[in-house]
Amino acid sequence: MTTCNKRTNYDNDQILNDSDTEDEGPQRITAHKFKPVSVCFVTSTANIYDPSWEKNLPTSSLDARVAIAIGQRRLFSNFSRMGQELFSIFQLERKRLLGLICITIAIILAFQYLELPYDAVQPTAFSGNKIPTSDSIRFQAANPPSMSETFKNMTFFNQANSTAENAIEMVNENKTSDVKDTVSSTGLISEPARESGRSLEFDVTDGGSTVKSIAISNNGSATDQTGNLGLSIYNNTVSHSPSHLAPLTPIEVIQNITSPMLSNDYDETEFREDERFKPQQDDVKKERNNSSINIMPKEIEGSQIPVPRVTTISEMNELLLQNRASYRSMRPRWSSAVDQELLQTRSEIENAPIVTDDVNLYAPLFRNVSRFKRSYELMERTLKVYVYREGAKPIMHSPYLLGIYASEGWFMKQMEASKQFVTKDPKKAHLFYLPFSSRMLEETLYVQNSHSSRNLVQYLKNYVDMIAGKHNFWNRTGGADHFLVACHDWAPTETKKHMSRCLRALCNADAKEGFVLGKDVSLPETYVRNAQRPTRNLGGNRVSKRKTLAFFAGGMHGYVRPILLQHWENKDPDMKIFGVLPNSKGNRNYIQYMKSSKYCICAKGYEVNSPRVVEAIFFECVPVIISDNFVPPFFEMLNWESFAVFVLEKDIPNLKSILLSIPQKRYLQMQMMVRKVQQHFLWHRSPVKYDIFHMILHSIWYNRVFTAKAR
């Protein structure tokens, strides 16, 4: 069947001619003339899909088909061109977006090191509300008046009976803590714990000097069950807002504390309570009924003086003096008879009678021997310590008496056994002892190669939560009358969050890393080789038989020791500077070098402290301390510059000339002082008056007396 219809169509010739000019588009087509064209369609009822029908189409139909094909081609071409343009635009916008994201990230990262106006520090968006470390803030050192006499590169303290009572607290927490100071047992000191964990990087962001306003809301309750730290978890919400901190001008910042406890969600936020408290008024918030952790009063921070980047021993003296005048712990929530006793004790110490002659105490060793003697007498007569019974072994109540961390074990053993100082009535206690071992904490809980101390910190927090939930003593002062004794290198990191208000006796006493002069105590690091005879091999050769000018031997830990060996190993016969010594029975080689040398080099390892300081005194060798920012043991009492030499790390190339510049008369005085001070650094199986046990306890007692505040 053939059907013919008259239809209107374009002039085919015109369309063909226009197909080469696509740029004119529809405008050209609309200008074409139209003419009627007859279009015939052929259909077959037998097979409607038979392709042979195209052969029977007239020429005009073929022209129409060509026109349709051309139109389709042009349409496809237009769509293709549009797609390419869209793709190009997409690529361009994507590059712009990526560039914008990179710029934004760079700005955010830069802001964490940027000091905004008025020295407010902008915290990073990626730190989970953690405060930037102190390394990102540069302080200019104060220019304190000198109280000492400078002798070339050394400082000699002239006021043997002077008073050094005050300094400023500086909380520069943090920094990743690598274990340090491992020395092969074939050399001098066997320190396997430090060696095995020396690459440790704690997963705890350190805090800088930024003071914070802290608000904590408690929505939980504690249980009284104390079995293996069985304590319910508090649903605490913690919020931070850093306040302004002027590096050179002391300021006061309000700190709102509604609970002494911290959030149990350790991963969510980094919480550090500043330890400077200078109460002006009490603003006690209402205690929540469903929490066993009492609400704490509102306190005002004490003034703050920045610690110089490298703190010399004379600058530490100034900081201690200033801290005695400015630092006070928080005001107790309720009054107690012991508060008045502490205030009375402080008055008696400040007005101590002058000591002119004491056969047991050598006055030039002390900052103020009169105050020391009076304070010691009041400690023997007055001090009562309550030792918490809670806590499971081996971390709690398990003294370890051998090795380089033996100090904490010996103190724990003798403190818990003391009938003179320990009381079973906590209401009579001036101090509360937290009997944990930082060494056993690390050995028991640390996961090898985890580079994280979170579980160690959480364990201590759970312990604090437990005793605070069971007793009232922690909550009364926020832990300010509690103390701990910890010698492991990681102890400052483990205790800086939840035990920051406590009196901390630490071997790793770094003035730049949160050690608070006037509150914390520098704990002597003693290497005990024989628990039955801790004073074995005590003493050394006479001065005339000390032929070696200076001696050092040890592993290459940290950055100072390699520099020391680079300049002095096998360079001078007077300077016996070695790495690890060959094997010898009982470390005889090392001990003999100590006993026959004038000066014993005490170079820092991974951390500022080293057992060589006490070893040098043990073997009657004048210690030469090369460790910037190290606070020496019993610093609040002893005049270290009377019997030790302090050399800055940068002066290692001049070490020999510094030692030779010391006159022989001065050396003889220092060596005699070393023998005099030796009694204060010795452990005995049963404590002896003025020995190391009593000196540690006295320093804790003394700092508590001068930081306590009455209701």
C-alpha positions as CSV (number, residue, x, y, z in Angstrom):
1,M,0.0,0.0,0.0
2,T,1.3,3.4,-0.9
3,T,0.2,6.5,0.9
4,C,1.1,10.0,-0.3
5,N,0.7,13.2,1.7
6,K,1.6,16.7,0.9
7,R,3.8,18.0,3.7
8,T,5.9,21.0,4.2
9,N,9.6,20.5,4.4
10,Y,12.8,22.5,4.2
11,D,14.5,23.2,0.9
12,N,16.9,20.2,0.8
13,D,19.5,22.0,-1.2
14,Q,19.5,24.9,1.2
15,I,19.9,22.5,4.1
16,L,22.8,20.7,2.5
17,N,24.4,24.0,1.8
18,D,23.9,25.2,5.4
19,S,25.3,22.0,7.0
20,D,28.8,23.2,6.6
21,T,28.0,26.4,8.5
22,E,27.1,25.2,11.9
23,D,28.0,28.4,13.7
24,E,24.9,30.1,12.4
25,G,22.7,27.5,14.1
26,P,19.0,28.0,14.2
27,Q,19.1,31.6,13.0
28,R,20.1,30.5,9.5
29,I,17.5,27.8,9.4
30,T,14.7,30.1,10.3
31,A,15.6,32.3,7.4
32,H,15.2,29.4,4.8
33,K,12.3,29.4,2.5
34,F,9.7,26.6,2.8
35,K,8.1,24.8,-0.1
36,P,5.6,22.0,-0.2
37,V,7.0,18.6,-0.8
38,S,5.1,15.4,-1.5
39,V,6.1,12.6,0.8
40,C,4.9,9.1,0.1
41,F,5.1,6.2,2.5
42,V,5.0,2.6,1.4
43,T,3.7,0.0,3.8
44,S,3.6,-3.7,3.5
45,T,1.1,-5.7,5.4
46,A,3.1,-8.9,4.9
47,N,6.3,-7.7,6.5
48,I,6.3,-4.2,7.9
49,Y,10.0,-4.5,8.8
50,D,11.1,-5.4,5.2
51,P,14.2,-3.2,4.5
52,S,13.5,-3.4,0.7
53,W,10.9,-0.7,1.1
54,E,13.6,2.0,1.0
55,K,14.3,1.1,-2.6
56,N,10.8,2.1,-3.6
57,L,11.0,5.5,-1.9
58,P,11.1,8.5,-4.1
59,T,14.1,10.8,-4.1
60,S,12.3,13.4,-2.0
61,S,11.9,10.9,0.8
62,L,15.6,10.2,0.8
63,D,16.3,13.9,1.0
64,A,14.1,14.1,4.1
65,R,16.0,11.2,5.7
66,V,19.3,12.9,4.9
67,A,18.0,16.1,6.6
68,I,17.0,14.2,9.7
69,A,20.4,12.5,9.8
70,I,22.1,15.8,9.5
71,G,20.0,17.3,12.3
72,Q,20.8,14.4,14.5
73,R,24.5,14.8,13.8
74,R,24.4,18.4,14.6
75,L,22.5,17.8,17.8
76,F,25.0,15.1,18.9
77,S,27.8,17.5,18.1
78,N,26.2,20.2,20.2
79,F,25.7,17.8,23.1
80,S,29.3,16.5,22.8
81,R,30.7,20.1,22.8
82,M,28.5,21.0,25.9
83,G,29.8,17.8,27.7
84,Q,33.4,18.8,27.0
85,E,32.8,22.3,28.3
86,L,31.0,21.0,31.4
87,F,33.9,18.5,32.0
88,S,36.4,21.3,31.7
89,I,34.5,23.4,34.1
90,F,34.3,20.5,36.6
91,Q,38.0,19.9,36.4
92,L,38.7,23.6,37.0
93,E,36.3,23.8,40.0
94,R,37.7,20.6,41.5
95,K,41.2,22.1,41.4
96,R,40.0,25.3,43.0
97,L,38.2,23.3,45.7
98,L,41.3,21.2,46.4
99,G,43.4,24.3,46.6
100,L,41.0,26.0,49.0
101,I,41.0,22.9,51.2
102,C,44.8,22.8,51.3
103,I,45.0,26.5,52.1
104,T,42.4,26.1,54.9
105,I,44.3,23.2,56.4
106,A,47.6,25.1,56.3
107,I,45.9,28.1,58.0
108,I,44.5,25.8,60.8
109,L,47.9,24.1,61.3
110,A,49.6,27.5,61.4
111,F,47.2,28.9,64.0
112,Q,48.3,26.4,66.6
113,Y,51.7,28.1,66.7
114,L,50.3,31.6,66.3
115,E,50.1,34.0,69.2
116,L,47.0,36.0,68.9
117,P,46.6,39.5,70.4
118,Y,47.3,39.7,74.1
119,D,49.3,36.4,73.9
120,A,46.2,34.2,73.7
121,V,47.2,31.0,72.1
122,Q,44.8,29.5,69.5
123,P,44.5,25.7,70.1
124,T,44.6,23.4,67.1
125,A,41.4,22.1,65.6
126,F,42.9,18.6,65.5
127,S,44.0,18.3,69.1
128,G,40.7,17.5,70.7
129,N,40.7,20.6,72.7
130,K,44.2,20.0,73.8
131,I,46.4,22.9,74.7
132,P,49.6,23.6,72.6
133,T,52.8,22.5,74.0
134,S,55.2,24.9,75.6
135,D,57.6,24.4,72.7
136,S,55.2,26.5,70.6
137,I,55.5,29.4,73.0
138,R,58.7,31.3,73.4
139,F,59.3,33.1,76.6
140,Q,62.1,35.6,77.3
141,A,63.9,34.8,80.4
142,A,63.5,37.1,83.3
143,N,66.6,39.0,84.4
144,P,66.8,38.1,88.1
145,P,69.4,39.7,90.3
146,S,72.4,37.6,90.9
147,M,72.9,36.1,94.4
148,S,76.0,34.2,93.5
149,E,79.6,34.7,92.5
150,T,80.5,33.7,89.0
151,F,83.9,31.9,88.5
152,K,84.5,31.6,84.8
153,N,81.9,29.1,83.6
154,M,80.7,28.1,87.1
155,T,78.7,29.7,89.7
156,F,79.7,29.4,93.4
157,F,77.1,30.1,96.0
158,N,78.6,32.3,98.7
159,Q,75.7,32.4,101.2
160,A,76.0,29.1,103.0
161,N,73.4,30.0,105.6
162,S,71.1,32.0,103.2
163,T,67.4,31.4,102.8
164,A,65.9,30.2,99.6
165,E,62.3,29.8,100.3
166,N,60.2,30.7,97.3
167,A,59.9,30.2,93.5
168,I,57.3,30.0,90.9
169,E,55.4,27.1,89.6
170,M,55.7,26.4,86.0
171,V,53.5,23.8,84.2
172,N,55.2,23.0,80.9
173,E,53.7,19.5,80.7
174,N,54.6,17.8,78.2
175,K,56.4,16.5,75.8
176,T,56.7,13.0,74.6
177,S,58.7,11.0,77.1
178,D,61.4,8.6,75.7
179,V,62.9,6.3,78.3
180,K,66.5,7.1,78.9
181,D,69.8,6.5,80.4
182,T,70.3,2.8,79.7
183,V,73.8,1.7,80.5
184,S,75.0,-1.8,79.8
185,S,75.5,-4.0,82.8
186,T,79.0,-4.5,81.5
187,G,79.7,-0.8,82.0
188,L,78.4,1.0,85.0
189,I,74.7,0.8,85.3
190,S,72.3,-1.9,84.2
191,E,69.1,-0.2,83.0
192,P,67.2,-2.7,81.0
193,A,63.8,-1.0,81.5
194,R,65.1,2.2,79.9
195,E,66.8,0.3,77.0
196,S,63.7,-1.7,76.2
197,G,61.4,1.2,76.0
198,R,63.6,4.0,74.9
199,S,61.7,4.6,71.7
200,L,58.5,5.1,73.6
201,E,56.5,8.1,72.6
202,F,53.5,8.6,74.9
203,D,50.2,9.1,73.3
204,V,49.5,12.0,75.6
205,T,49.7,15.5,74.3
206,D,51.6,17.7,76.6
207,G,50.3,21.0,77.8
208,G,52.0,24.3,77.6
209,S,51.9,27.2,80.0
210,T,48.4,28.2,78.9
211,V,46.1,28.7,81.9
212,K,42.6,27.4,81.4
213,S,39.1,28.0,82.8
214,I,37.7,24.6,83.5
215,A,34.1,23.6,84.0
216,I,33.2,20.1,84.9
217,S,29.8,18.7,85.3
218,N,29.3,15.4,87.1
219,N,26.4,13.1,86.2
220,G,27.5,9.9,87.8
221,S,28.2,8.1,91.0
222,A,31.0,6.2,92.5
223,T,30.8,2.8,94.1
224,D,32.3,2.0,97.4
225,Q,33.6,-1.3,96.1
226,T,37.4,-1.2,96.1
227,G,38.4,-4.6,94.9
228,N,41.0,-4.3,92.0
229,L,40.0,-0.7,91.4
230,G,36.4,-1.6,91.0
231,L,34.9,1.8,90.5
232,S,32.0,2.9,88.4
233,I,32.6,5.3,85.6
234,Y,31.6,8.9,85.9
235,N,29.8,10.6,83.1
236,N,31.8,13.8,83.3
237,T,31.7,16.5,80.7
238,V,34.7,18.6,80.5
239,S,35.0,21.9,78.6
240,H,38.0,24.1,78.1
241,S,38.6,27.6,77.2
242,P,42.2,28.9,77.2
243,S,42.7,32.2,78.8
244,H,45.2,34.9,78.1
245,L,48.7,34.3,79.4
246,A,51.2,37.1,79.2
247,P,54.7,35.7,79.1
248,L,56.4,38.5,81.0
249,T,53.6,40.1,83.1
250,P,52.1,37.9,85.8
251,I,48.4,37.7,85.7
252,E,45.6,36.0,87.6
253,V,43.1,33.8,86.0
254,I,39.9,32.5,87.5
255,Q,39.6,28.8,87.6
256,N,36.1,27.3,88.2
257,I,36.5,23.8,89.5
258,T,33.3,21.9,90.3
259,S,35.0,18.6,90.9
260,P,38.5,17.4,91.8
261,M,38.0,14.4,89.5
262,L,38.6,14.4,85.8
263,S,36.6,12.9,82.9
264,N,37.1,9.2,82.6
265,D,37.0,9.6,78.8
266,Y,40.7,9.9,78.5
267,D,40.7,9.8,74.7
268,E,38.2,12.6,74.3
269,T,40.1,15.5,75.7
270,E,43.4,16.5,77.3
271,F,42.7,17.8,80.7
272,R,45.3,19.5,82.8
273,E,44.6,21.3,86.0
274,D,47.0,24.2,86.6
275,E,48.7,23.8,89.9
276,R,49.0,27.5,90.9
277,F,46.3,28.4,93.4
278,K,46.0,31.7,95.2
279,P,42.6,31.7,96.7
280,Q,40.8,35.0,97.1
281,Q,37.3,33.9,97.8
282,D,35.2,30.8,98.1
283,D,32.5,30.2,95.5
284,V,31.3,26.7,96.3
285,K,28.8,25.3,93.9
286,K,26.1,23.0,95.1
287,E,27.1,19.4,95.2
288,R,25.2,17.0,93.0
289,N,23.4,14.4,95.0
290,N,24.3,11.5,92.7
291,S,28.1,11.9,92.8
292,S,30.4,10.8,95.5
293,I,33.1,13.2,94.3
294,N,32.6,16.5,96.2
295,I,32.3,19.8,94.5
296,M,35.4,21.9,94.9
297,P,35.6,25.7,95.7
298,K,36.4,28.3,93.2
299,E,40.0,29.4,93.3
300,I,42.2,32.1,91.8
301,E,45.5,31.2,90.2
302,G,48.8,32.4,91.6
303,S,51.1,34.6,89.6
304,Q,53.3,33.0,87.0
305,I,56.9,33.7,85.9
306,P,58.1,32.0,82.7
307,V,61.0,29.5,83.1
308,P,63.8,30.4,80.7
309,R,64.5,28.0,77.9
310,V,67.7,26.9,79.6
311,T,67.5,27.3,83.3
312,T,70.8,27.6,85.1
313,I,71.3,26.6,88.7
314,S,71.4,30.3,89.8
315,E,68.2,31.0,87.9
316,M,66.6,28.0,89.7
317,N,67.6,29.6,93.0
318,E,65.7,32.7,92.0
319,L,62.6,30.8,90.9
320,L,62.6,28.9,94.2
321,L,62.7,32.2,96.1
322,Q,59.9,33.6,94.1
323,N,57.8,30.5,94.4
324,R,58.0,30.5,98.1
325,A,56.4,34.0,98.1
326,S,53.7,33.3,95.5
327,Y,52.6,29.6,95.5
328,R,49.8,28.3,97.7
329,S,47.7,25.2,97.3
330,M,44.0,25.5,97.2
331,R,41.9,26.4,100.2
332,P,40.5,23.4,102.0
333,R,36.8,22.8,101.6
334,W,36.4,22.5,105.4
335,S,38.7,23.2,108.3
336,S,40.8,20.7,110.2
337,A,43.0,20.9,113.2
338,V,46.0,19.9,111.1
339,D,45.7,23.1,109.0
340,Q,46.4,25.2,112.1
341,E,49.2,22.9,113.1
342,L,50.8,23.5,109.6
343,L,50.5,27.2,110.0
344,Q,52.0,27.1,113.4
345,T,54.8,25.0,112.1
346,R,55.5,27.5,109.3
347,S,55.7,30.3,111.8
348,E,58.2,28.4,114.0
349,I,60.4,27.5,111.0
350,E,60.4,31.1,109.8
351,N,61.5,32.2,113.3
352,A,64.0,29.4,113.9
353,P,66.7,30.1,116.4
354,I,70.2,30.5,114.9
355,V,72.2,27.3,114.8
356,T,75.9,28.1,115.6
357,D,77.3,24.6,115.9
358,D,75.8,21.1,115.3
359,V,78.1,18.1,115.1
360,N,75.6,16.3,112.8
361,L,75.0,19.1,110.3
362,Y,77.6,21.0,108.3
363,A,76.1,24.5,107.8
364,P,77.7,25.4,104.4
365,L,75.9,22.5,102.8
366,F,72.5,24.0,103.4
367,R,70.7,27.1,102.2
368,N,69.7,27.8,105.8
369,V,70.8,25.3,108.3
370,S,68.8,26.9,111.1
371,R,65.5,26.5,109.3
372,F,66.4,23.0,108.2
373,K,67.2,21.8,111.7
374,R,64.0,23.4,113.2
375,S,61.9,22.0,110.4
376,Y,63.4,18.5,110.9
377,E,62.8,18.6,114.6
378,L,59.2,19.6,114.1
379,M,58.8,16.8,111.5
380,E,60.0,14.3,114.0
381,R,57.7,15.7,116.7
382,T,54.6,16.5,114.7
383,L,54.3,14.8,111.3
384,K,51.7,12.0,110.8
385,V,51.2,10.2,107.5
386,Y,48.3,8.2,106.5
387,V,49.1,5.4,104.1
388,Y,46.2,4.2,101.9
389,R,45.6,0.5,102.2
390,E,43.7,0.3,99.0
391,G,45.3,-1.0,95.8
392,A,46.3,-4.4,94.5
393,K,49.8,-5.8,94.1
394,P,52.2,-5.7,92.3
395,I,51.6,-2.0,91.4
396,M,50.6,-1.0,94.9
397,H,52.4,-1.9,98.1
398,S,55.2,-3.8,96.3
399,P,58.6,-2.2,97.0
400,Y,61.4,-3.2,94.6
401,L,64.8,-2.7,96.2
402,L,67.3,-3.2,93.4
403,G,68.4,-1.3,90.3
404,I,68.3,2.3,89.3
405,Y,64.7,2.9,90.4
406,A,65.3,1.5,93.9
407,S,64.6,4.8,95.6
408,E,60.8,4.5,95.3
409,G,60.9,1.0,96.6
410,W,63.1,1.7,99.6
411,F,61.0,4.7,100.5
412,M,57.7,2.6,100.2
413,K,59.2,-0.2,102.3
414,Q,60.4,2.1,105.1
415,M,57.4,4.5,105.0
416,E,54.8,1.7,105.4
417,A,56.9,0.1,108.2
418,S,57.4,3.4,110.1
419,K,55.8,3.5,113.6
420,Q,57.0,7.0,114.2
421,F,55.3,8.7,111.3
422,V,52.4,6.5,110.1
423,T,49.0,6.9,111.7
424,K,45.9,4.8,111.3
425,D,43.6,7.8,112.0
426,P,43.4,9.8,108.8
427,K,41.9,12.8,110.7
428,K,45.3,13.3,112.4
429,A,47.3,13.0,109.2
430,H,49.2,16.0,107.7
431,L,50.1,14.0,104.6
432,F,48.5,11.1,102.7
433,Y,50.8,8.6,100.9
434,L,49.8,7.1,97.6
435,P,51.9,3.8,97.7
436,F,52.3,2.9,94.1
437,S,55.5,1.9,92.2
438,S,56.0,3.6,88.8
439,R,58.5,0.9,87.9
440,M,55.9,-1.9,88.5
441,L,53.2,0.1,86.8
442,E,55.3,0.2,83.7
443,E,56.3,-3.5,83.9
444,T,52.8,-4.7,84.6
445,L,50.6,-2.6,82.2
446,Y,52.8,-1.2,79.4
447,V,52.1,-2.9,76.1
448,Q,55.3,-3.4,74.2
449,N,55.7,-1.2,71.1
450,S,52.4,0.5,71.8
451,H,54.0,3.9,72.3
452,S,51.1,4.8,74.6
453,S,50.8,5.4,78.3
454,R,47.0,5.7,78.3
455,N,46.3,2.6,80.2
456,L,48.9,3.5,82.8
457,V,47.4,7.0,83.3
458,Q,43.9,5.5,83.4
459,Y,45.0,3.0,86.0
460,L,46.2,5.8,88.3
461,K,43.1,7.8,87.6
462,N,40.9,4.9,88.6
463,Y,42.9,4.6,91.8
464,V,42.4,8.3,92.6
465,D,38.7,8.0,91.8
466,M,38.4,5.0,94.1
467,I,40.0,6.6,97.1
468,A,38.1,9.9,96.5
469,G,34.9,7.9,96.3
470,K,35.6,6.0,99.5
471,H,37.2,8.7,101.6
472,N,36.8,12.4,102.1
473,F,40.5,13.3,102.4
474,W,41.3,13.8,98.7
475,N,38.3,16.0,98.2
476,R,39.0,18.3,101.1
477,T,42.2,19.7,99.5
478,G,41.9,18.4,95.9
479,G,44.9,16.2,96.6
480,A,47.2,19.0,97.8
481,D,48.1,17.1,101.0
482,H,48.7,13.8,99.2
483,F,52.1,12.8,97.9
484,L,53.7,10.2,95.7
485,V,57.3,8.9,95.3
486,A,58.1,7.8,91.7
487,C,61.5,7.3,90.1
488,H,60.7,5.9,86.7
489,D,61.4,8.2,83.8
490,W,57.7,8.2,82.7
491,A,56.3,9.2,86.1
492,P,56.0,12.9,85.3
493,T,53.9,12.0,82.3
494,E,51.8,9.5,84.2
495,T,51.0,11.8,87.1
496,K,50.8,15.2,85.4
497,K,47.0,15.0,84.7
498,H,45.2,13.5,87.6
499,M,47.8,13.9,90.3
500,S,49.1,17.3,89.3
501,R,48.1,18.9,92.6
502,C,49.9,16.3,94.7
503,L,53.3,16.8,96.2
504,R,55.3,14.7,93.7
505,A,58.8,13.3,94.5
506,L,60.2,12.6,91.1
507,C,63.6,11.4,89.9
508,N,63.0,13.0,86.5
509,A,62.9,16.5,87.8
510,D,63.0,18.7,84.7
511,A,62.3,22.4,85.3
512,K,61.0,22.7,81.7
513,E,58.6,19.8,81.8
514,G,56.2,20.5,84.6
515,F,58.4,20.1,87.7
516,V,57.1,22.7,90.2
517,L,59.9,24.2,92.2
518,G,58.7,24.7,95.8
519,K,56.0,22.1,95.5
520,D,57.5,19.0,93.9
521,V,60.6,17.3,95.3
522,S,63.6,16.1,93.3
523,L,64.0,12.5,94.3
524,P,67.6,11.1,94.3
525,E,68.1,8.3,91.8
526,T,70.1,5.7,93.6
527,Y,71.4,2.5,92.0
528,V,71.3,-0.2,94.7
529,R,73.3,-3.3,93.8
530,N,72.8,-5.2,97.0
531,A,69.6,-5.0,99.0
532,Q,71.1,-6.6,102.0
533,R,74.1,-4.2,102.1
534,P,73.0,-1.0,100.3
535,T,76.2,0.8,101.4
536,R,78.6,-1.8,100.1
537,N,81.8,-0.3,98.5
538,L,81.0,3.1,100.1
539,G,83.8,5.7,99.9
540,G,86.8,6.3,97.6
541,N,90.5,7.0,97.4
542,R,92.2,9.9,99.2
543,V,92.6,13.1,97.2
544,S,96.3,12.4,96.7
545,K,95.5,9.1,94.9
546,R,92.9,10.6,92.6
547,K,95.0,11.0,89.5
548,T,92.3,11.2,86.8
549,L,90.9,14.6,86.2
550,A,87.5,13.5,84.9
551,F,85.7,10.2,84.2
552,F,82.6,9.1,82.4
553,A,81.4,5.8,81.0
554,G,78.0,4.8,79.7
555,G,75.7,4.1,76.8
556,M,75.0,6.6,74.1
557,H,71.5,7.7,75.1
558,G,70.1,11.0,74.2
559,Y,72.0,13.8,72.5
560,V,74.5,15.0,75.1
561,R,76.6,11.9,75.6
562,P,77.5,11.5,71.9
563,I,78.7,15.1,71.9
564,L,80.7,14.4,75.0
565,L,82.5,11.5,73.4
566,Q,82.9,13.3,70.2
567,H,85.0,15.9,71.9
568,W,86.8,13.9,74.6
569,E,86.9,10.2,73.9
570,N,90.6,9.2,73.6
571,K,91.5,12.8,73.1
572,D,93.3,13.6,76.4
573,P,95.0,11.3,79.0
574,D,93.5,13.3,81.8
575,M,90.0,12.9,80.5
576,K,88.8,9.3,80.9
577,I,85.7,9.5,78.7
578,F,84.3,6.1,77.5
579,G,81.3,4.5,76.1
580,V,80.3,1.1,77.6
581,L,83.1,-0.4,79.6
582,P,84.2,-4.1,79.1
583,N,82.8,-6.7,81.4
584,S,84.1,-6.9,84.9
585,K,83.0,-8.7,88.0
586,G,80.8,-6.4,90.0
587,N,81.5,-3.5,87.7
588,R,84.9,-3.1,89.3
589,N,86.3,-1.1,86.4
590,Y,83.6,1.5,86.7
591,I,83.8,1.7,90.5
592,Q,87.5,2.0,90.5
593,Y,87.4,4.8,88.0
594,M,84.9,6.6,90.2
595,K,87.0,6.1,93.3
596,S,90.2,7.4,91.7
597,S,88.9,10.4,89.8
598,K,88.7,14.0,90.9
599,Y,85.5,14.8,89.0
600,C,82.8,12.4,87.8
601,I,80.8,13.5,84.8
602,C,77.1,13.1,85.2
603,A,75.8,13.6,81.7
604,K,72.1,13.3,81.0
605,G,70.7,10.4,78.9
606,Y,67.2,10.4,77.5
607,E,66.0,12.4,80.5
608,V,67.7,15.0,82.8
609,N,68.3,12.7,85.7
610,S,71.0,10.1,86.1
611,P,72.1,7.8,89.0
612,R,75.6,9.0,88.4
613,V,74.9,12.1,90.6
614,V,74.3,10.0,93.7
615,E,77.0,7.5,92.7
616,A,79.6,10.2,92.5
617,I,78.7,11.3,96.1
618,F,78.7,7.6,97.1
619,F,82.3,7.2,95.9
620,E,83.3,10.7,97.1
621,C,83.9,12.1,93.7
622,V,82.9,15.7,92.9
623,P,79.9,15.5,90.6
624,V,80.0,17.5,87.3
625,I,76.4,17.8,86.2
626,I,75.8,18.3,82.4
627,S,72.1,18.4,82.2
628,D,70.3,21.7,81.4
629,N,67.1,22.3,83.5
630,F,67.8,19.4,85.9
631,V,66.7,20.2,89.4
632,P,69.1,18.5,91.8
633,P,67.8,16.4,94.7
634,F,66.7,18.2,97.9
635,F,67.1,21.4,96.1
636,E,64.9,23.3,98.6
637,M,67.4,22.5,101.3
638,L,70.9,21.9,100.0
639,N,73.3,24.4,98.5
640,W,74.4,22.3,95.6
641,E,76.9,24.7,94.3
642,S,79.0,24.2,97.4
643,F,79.9,20.6,96.4
644,A,79.0,20.1,92.7
645,V,80.0,21.7,89.4
646,F,77.3,22.6,86.8
647,V,78.3,22.8,83.2
648,L,75.9,23.9,80.5
649,E,75.5,21.5,77.6
650,K,76.8,24.1,75.1
651,D,80.1,24.3,77.1
652,I,81.1,20.6,76.6
653,P,83.9,21.5,74.2
654,N,85.5,23.6,77.0
655,L,85.0,21.0,79.7
656,K,88.6,20.4,80.6
657,S,89.5,24.1,80.7
658,I,86.5,24.7,83.0
659,L,87.6,22.0,85.4
660,L,91.3,23.1,85.4
661,S,90.2,26.7,86.1
662,I,88.9,25.5,89.5
663,P,91.7,26.3,92.1
664,Q,93.0,23.4,94.1
665,K,91.8,25.0,97.3
666,R,88.3,25.2,95.9
667,Y,88.4,21.6,94.8
668,L,89.6,20.4,98.2
669,Q,86.6,22.3,99.8
670,M,84.2,20.7,97.4
671,Q,85.6,17.2,97.9
672,M,85.3,17.6,101.6
673,M,81.7,18.8,101.2
674,V,80.9,15.7,99.2
675,R,82.0,13.6,102.1
676,K,79.9,15.7,104.5
677,V,76.8,15.5,102.3
678,Q,77.1,11.8,101.7
679,Q,75.1,10.8,104.8
680,H,72.0,12.4,103.3
681,F,72.1,10.1,100.3
682,L,72.5,6.7,101.9
683,W,69.9,3.9,102.4
684,H,70.0,1.8,105.5
685,R,68.0,-1.3,106.2
686,S,66.6,0.6,109.2
687,P,66.3,4.3,108.7
688,V,68.9,6.5,110.4
689,K,68.5,10.2,111.3
690,Y,69.3,12.6,108.5
691,D,69.6,9.7,106.0
692,I,68.0,9.6,102.5
693,F,64.6,8.3,103.8
694,H,64.3,11.2,106.3
695,M,65.6,13.7,103.8
696,I,62.9,12.7,101.2
697,L,60.2,12.8,103.8
698,H,61.4,16.1,105.1
699,S,61.4,17.7,101.7
700,I,57.8,16.6,101.2
701,W,56.9,17.8,104.7
702,Y,58.7,21.1,104.2
703,N,57.0,21.9,100.9
704,R,53.6,21.0,102.3
705,V,54.2,23.4,105.3
706,F,55.0,26.3,103.0
707,T,52.3,25.7,100.4
708,A,49.4,24.9,102.8
709,K,46.5,27.3,103.2
710,A,44.0,27.3,106.1
711,R,40.3,27.5,105.7
